[in-house]
Amino acid sequence: MPKVMVILVGCIFVGFGRWLYSNPRRMTPDWWPGANSKTINDFSRFMGIAFVFVGAASASFAITELFVGGLAQVILALACASTITWASFRACSILARPSR
């Protein structure tokens, strides 16, 4: 897969993960038994975080491959993915707080 496609799919995963985290009740239909339970909502939020991490990791691996290789690439890409995931959810929680 060309690097541009990997980066594009990674960005799609990040966007879908953010959407899934913000809309946890959309993961299951309303008629599903226990559709609005806390367990389903928590699982949906976990999957949203996982999608963001995997998307950021794939894009980071594709980008860092241009600059470094080997173990340094793995360490740098996983550090970037962790930072992007943390910043994505941290920034959104700060923006969602009501102003004082």
C-alpha positions in Angstrom: 0.0 0.0 0.0 1.5 3.4 -0.9 2.4 5.6 2.0 -0.2 8.2 1.1 -3.0 5.6 1.3 -1.7 4.5 4.7 -1.7 8.0 6.0 -5.2 8.6 4.5 -6.6 5.4 6.1 -4.9 6.4 9.4 -6.7 9.8 9.3 -10.0 8.1 8.6 -9.5 5.8 11.6 -8.7 8.8 13.8 -11.8 10.6 12.6 -14.0 7.5 13.1 -12.6 6.9 16.5 -13.3 10.4 17.6 -16.9 10.1 16.3 -17.4 6.8 18.0 -16.0 8.1 21.3 -18.4 11.1 21.1 -21.4 9.1 20.1 -21.2 5.8 22.1 -24.9 5.0 21.7 -24.5 4.8 17.9 -22.6 1.5 18.2 -25.7 -0.6 18.8 -29.3 -0.3 17.5 -31.9 0.9 19.9 -33.8 -2.4 19.8 -30.7 -4.4 20.9 -31.1 -5.7 24.5 -29.1 -3.5 26.8 -28.3 -1.0 24.0 -28.1 2.0 26.4 -26.2 0.2 29.2 -23.1 1.6 30.7 -21.1 -1.5 29.6 -21.9 -0.9 25.9 -21.1 2.8 26.2 -17.8 2.1 27.9 -16.9 -0.5 25.3 -17.8 1.9 22.5 -15.6 4.6 24.1 -12.7 2.1 24.4 -13.1 1.1 20.7 -13.0 4.8 19.8 -9.8 5.3 21.7 -8.4 2.1 20.1 -9.4 3.4 16.6 -7.6 6.7 17.2 -4.5 5.0 18.5 -4.3 2.5 15.6 -4.9 5.3 13.0 -2.3 7.5 14.5 0.1 4.6 14.8 -0.3 3.7 11.1 0.1 7.3 9.9 3.1 7.7 12.3 4.8 4.6 11.0 4.4 5.7 7.4 5.8 9.2 8.1 8.7 8.1 10.4 9.7 5.5 7.8 10.8 8.4 5.6 13.3 9.7 8.3 14.5 6.8 10.4 14.4 3.0 10.3 14.6 0.0 12.6 14.0 0.3 16.3 14.1 4.1 16.3 11.1 4.1 13.9 9.1 1.9 16.2 9.8 3.9 19.3 9.2 7.2 17.5 6.0 6.1 15.9 4.5 4.6 19.1 5.4 7.8 21.0 3.7 9.9 18.3 0.6 7.7 18.3 0.4 7.9 22.1 0.8 11.6 22.1 -1.7 12.1 19.3 -4.3 9.9 21.1 -3.8 11.7 24.4 -3.9 15.1 22.9 -7.0 14.3 20.8 -9.1 13.4 23.8 -7.5 15.9 26.2 -8.0 18.8 23.9 -11.6 17.8 23.2 -12.4 17.5 26.9 -10.9 20.9 27.6 -12.9 22.5 24.7 -16.1 20.8 25.9 -15.9 22.3 29.4 -18.2 25.3 30.0 -16.5 28.6 30.3 -16.3 30.2 33.8 
